[in-house]
Amino acid sequence: MKTASGTTLIANGQLVDGTGAAAVADAALVIEQGRIVYAGPASGAPEVPRGARNIDARGGTIMPGLVEAHYHPTYFNVAALEDLDIKYPVEYVTLLAAHNAQLALECGYTAARSGGSLFNVDVWLKKAIDEDLVLGPRLAASGREICGVGGLMDWNPDYRKIGMEGLVLLVNGPDEARAAVRKLVKDGVEWVKTYPTGDAAAPDTNDHHTLCMTFEEMHAVVQTAHNHKLKVTGHCRATEGIRNALRAGYDTLEHGTFMDTEALDLLLERNTPVIPALQFEHASILHGPEFGMLQAVIDGHKETLEGGAESARRILRAGGRLGMGGDYGFAWNPHGTYAKELTFFVEHVGFTPLETITCATRTGAEILGRGHELGTLEAGKLADVLVVDGDVLGNIGLLEDRSRFIAVLQGGVMKAGQVRP
Ligand SMILES: [Zn+2]
């Protein structure tokens, strides 16, 4: 991805730098050749050359670009799960994914970690974004998702004679788990997404207390993935699935819903980040009925929302790491509403706006494995910046409103916002 040339000065706003430090009033950010050279009080800013680009924050907020840590660009706002693998061919899914990537960038998300992909679209989407062919967040790519046969993602009954080739690699036993990861290595993914547990979405045979992979399968996935320098994550709701994932050496946990003390201790010992993705549950409860969601499914989502919120609070209090990502791409939780996750954490989970923003910036970049170059506004880092007209610490909901975005920058290059290139 190209970086900007020359110097840019962003001033006349508070600085929320993403490190968790208190906001700096009347701040300035100076960018040279796409990297930050100064972030702090305007009074201490170095002089910028004549002809430098100026961006006026209008008394609002200068902050790092947001990071979507559980992003599915290929999930195309489906109303029924099985639409994911049968509704469209890969050609159209690819176009939809490119559209969703641009939308995420316009929503202030300058980086994202994929939580699983249809076909192998994310790997190629990442390349197109990196080569400036399409606009989108800097992407950490996942591929097809791994699940045990008969598990949550294996939803087509055999009589339909439809496989799940576009979405998941179904495995029976550690040997097949290893083979699936090797296929993903060849596909070029960075993250391996797995399904250790079920979900409220499948209350009959794969609910949120059900295991969908054995420990041996999960361990085989991690060993093979780590050998090839890939990272592993998993959809972990049931307590035993969380413990299995941590013992197997998972690099992150998605959801981490029912966390007991033993699991929490293991999590903290390994400093494993968790991406709760609670807005998905919240939206399912609010809007599920409009889409014909069964009451048993909605009841399950209520249980996982409560469990997930409690676990998130315990992890934060204990000093653990949390990323913000919302599993967007379902009809009731569509693309473009990404920052609802942040509002939910402030209004319903009890995080402060500053804590929530730190999770959505610094920790998000750490999850991508790029904490050294992204996620905070500090000298030396890439200038991925969001400038918002308003005080996001006073009203986190402003981040849901793209019309308030003065500028969205990646590497100092203006990509979206009111100020046009
Ligand atoms: Zn997901």
Residues whose N, C-alpha, C, O or C-beta is under 5 A from the ligand:
A	BS01	ZN	G115 D327
